[in-house]
């Protein structure tokens, strides 16, 4: 994400998407702590069209996004990708 100037998600791994209240810091920290393999928690905004395409509105999530979908997601980003938390290097 840094190499792309925070304007794109990296097409290197699968992404898990959660919808949450961005003002609730306890939820954001818990999301990162849930997955031991997670390296960061990032926030991004998608076009409504892409949200409808990717996210099944009948389930509460989280939703898995395959790395093959990342280039299409990047074309629908509505703003910069924000890195909220990073895991410390071991």
C-alpha positions in Angstrom: 0.0 0.0 0.0 2.9 2.3 0.8 4.5 1.8 -2.6 1.2 2.7 -4.3 1.0 6.0 -2.3 -1.9 4.5 -0.3 -4.1 4.7 -3.4 -4.4 0.9 -3.9 -4.7 -2.3 -2.0 -1.9 -4.8 -2.5 -2.8 -7.8 -4.8 -0.7 -10.1 -2.7 -3.1 -11.8 -0.3 -6.7 -12.4 0.5 -8.5 -9.6 2.4 -11.2 -10.0 5.0 -13.8 -7.2 5.0 -15.7 -6.1 8.1 -18.2 -3.3 8.4 -17.9 -1.5 11.7 -18.2 1.9 13.4 -14.9 3.7 12.6 -15.2 5.7 15.9 -15.1 2.6 18.0 -11.4 2.0 18.7 -12.0 -1.2 20.7 -13.6 -2.9 17.7 -10.8 -1.9 15.4 -8.1 -3.2 17.7 -10.1 -6.4 18.3 -10.4 -7.0 14.5 -6.6 -7.0 14.2 -6.1 -9.2 17.3 -8.5 -11.9 16.0 -6.2 -13.0 13.1 -2.7 -14.0 14.1 -1.6 -13.8 10.5 -2.9 -10.3 9.9 -0.3 -7.7 9.3 -2.4 -4.5 9.3 -5.9 -3.1 9.5 -6.7 -0.8 6.7 -9.8 1.3 6.0 -11.0 2.1 2.5 -14.2 3.3 0.8 -15.7 1.6 -2.2 -18.2 2.8 -4.7 -21.8 1.7 -3.9 -21.8 -0.4 -7.1 -18.7 -2.4 -6.0 -20.1 -2.8 -2.4 -23.2 -4.4 -3.8 -21.2 -6.6 -6.1 -18.8 -7.9 -3.4 -20.8 -7.9 -0.2 -23.8 -10.1 0.3 -26.2 -7.8 2.1 -28.0 -10.7 3.7 -25.0 -11.8 5.8 -23.3 -9.8 8.6 -19.8 -10.5 7.3 -16.9 -10.8 7.5 -16.5 -11.3 3.7 -13.4 -12.9 2.1 -12.0 -11.1 -0.9 -9.6 -13.1 -3.2 -6.4 -11.5 -4.4 -7.7 -11.9 -8.0 -10.5 -9.4 -7.1 -8.1 -6.7 -5.8 -7.4 -5.0 -9.2 -11.1 -4.5 -9.7 -11.6 -3.2 -6.2 -8.7 -0.7 -6.7 -10.5 0.7 -9.7 -13.5 1.4 -7.4 -11.7 3.0 -4.4 -13.3 6.4 -3.5 -10.4 7.7 -1.4 -7.0 7.0 0.0 -6.4 3.7 1.9 -5.8 4.5 5.6 -3.7 2.1 7.6 -5.2 2.2 11.1 -3.1 -0.4 12.9 0.0 -2.5 12.0 1.3 -5.5 13.7 4.8 -5.1 15.2 7.6 -7.1 13.5 8.6 -10.2 15.5 
